[in-house]
Amino acid sequence: MRLELHKVSVRNVLWGDETKVERGTLFVNREEMLSVAMKDNRFARAELEFARPGESVRIIPVKDVIEPRCKLSGPGEVFPGFVGGMQTVGEGTTLVLDGAAVVTCGPIVAFQEGLIDMSGPAADYSPFSQTNNVVLVVEPVEGLDQHSYEAALREAGFRLGWYLADKCRDSKADEVKVYEMGGPVEESAKYPHLPKIAYFCMSITQGLLHDTFLYGADMKHLVPTLIHPNEKMDGAMVSGNCVSSCDKNTTWHHLNDPIVEELYSRHGKELVFLGVIPTLEDTRLAGKERTSWFNANLARMLGADGVVVSEEGYGNPDTDLCMNAAKCEKLGIRTVIISDEAAGTDGKSQGLADAAPEITAFVSAGNVNEMVELPVMDRILGYDSSISNLSGGAEESLRKDGSMFVELQAIIGSTNELGFSRIGARWI
Amino acid sequence: MVREIENSAGIPVVQIATIVPIMLTVGANRIVPGVAIPHPVGDPSRGAEGDRAVRRELLERALRAIQTPVEEQTIFTS
């Protein structure tokens, strides 16, 4: 399977008569893009705003972040099941507006959404302080139930991500990256002496606005399956989550999964990358058992020597994490887990809610309870009063002058468990 | 909290929660497995009557558990 990512570099974003990229600047036709956003009668109003790196801007509450992508050739369309039809993706060529992002924002959908600061101390914690953001701020129609509102905002994000890329499809790529790899049988035969590694991408699948979608299918109704890493880059997995913002995998994270990137770069040299196993975090104990058995068994049938396991969220998913590692280890498959920790504001509490003696390799993505001081910003996109309802925030978090004192978990992507952040932890 | 109530106040505690491994890890002594994380002590998918039956059964099981002497961490599955 061969996929070319044609990356068009975006270093600034401005309004213009025509949506296009010119010499690193993304011009956006505001009216046209708004009309794409409003192709949903569940929105009463919508606004588009820009938030650029270094600006004194706070975006709150953020639901999802989407990197603009569209297919230039090859079967299907990005975000299959939402934007395109229903066909497997991951082949051909895909245009990427590298350095641009669509950020979806509106009155709070659920209590675990977060914020992005484009400058100041919080900017260091989120990758989205470095992207040129086109921010969609919506207001749902009166009486719209939360689940429909979540779906509307989620789908609008994909629609706008595709729209921006589609309008720039004639742009010349600044960089072309090729991702080419066969299936696990073929690649294992090519490199018989290299260790074979699979990747479990654990995803929040708990209902009540905590969901992940695979080819449009609500993953909480699935059992774990196998996909080619290229499929992830074309948006096969997307976020429908309002889970704790510090460690949610936004759609942008799925598209730019650093674990996929790293395993790919080592494929054929240090290891054989067998593929991605999108897996669940069930709300029932029996579901957690079923899922982890499926995962371990899939890894065994693929002939895996080792597995990288990433978590999404924290708390009860820590049990899925432990079960996934323990069951693989018992089968003789080595594991490494990547997770953040909820170790209290002083960092002294137990990091994970669960534990398993079989876990011998753990990469920490940081402590979600660490407190951070956020200064006043000149401009607020969205609704800053919503901090009192966000995870990591409280009623007293927002001070009269507009500054905030919050836990790290209020910042989108700050302790991302795919490892897409600048912080980590080490033993002392 | 479960351990502290038992240790400090000497009052036996039964914990009803969904994820049994976490209860084992934190050291609960009397464990009654709950239904699911969003609804540990009921099952709305079974309708109002079914939900009520599940609730009653769990409560009665918990009351039995609290009266049962235990020597080690014990899971009450029935």
Chai-1 contact restraints between the chains, C-beta under 6 A:
chainA,res_idxA,chainB,res_idxB,connection_type,confidence,min_distance_angstrom,max_distance_angstrom,comment,restraint_id
A,L208,B,P38,contact,1.0,0.0,6.0,A-B,restraint_1
A,T283,B,A36,contact,1.0,0.0,6.0,A-B,restraint_2
A,T283,B,I37,contact,1.0,0.0,6.0,A-B,restraint_3
A,T283,B,P38,contact,1.0,0.0,6.0,A-B,restraint_4
A,R284,B,A36,contact,1.0,0.0,6.0,A-B,restraint_5
A,L285,B,T18,contact,1.0,0.0,6.0,A-B,restraint_6
A,L285,B,I19,contact,1.0,0.0,6.0,A-B,restraint_7
A,L285,B,V20,contact,1.0,0.0,6.0,A-B,restraint_8
A,N316,B,I19,contact,1.0,0.0,6.0,A-B,restraint_9
A,N316,B,I37,contact,1.0,0.0,6.0,A-B,restraint_10
A,T319,B,I19,contact,1.0,0.0,6.0,A-B,restraint_11
A,T319,B,P21,contact,1.0,0.0,6.0,A-B,restraint_12
A,T319,B,I22,contact,1.0,0.0,6.0,A-B,restraint_13
A,A353,B,I22,contact,1.0,0.0,6.0,A-B,restraint_14
A,D354,B,P21,contact,1.0,0.0,6.0,A-B,restraint_15
A,D354,B,I22,contact,1.0,0.0,6.0,A-B,restraint_16
A,D354,B,T25,contact,1.0,0.0,6.0,A-B,restraint_17
A,A355,B,T25,contact,1.0,0.0,6.0,A-B,restraint_18
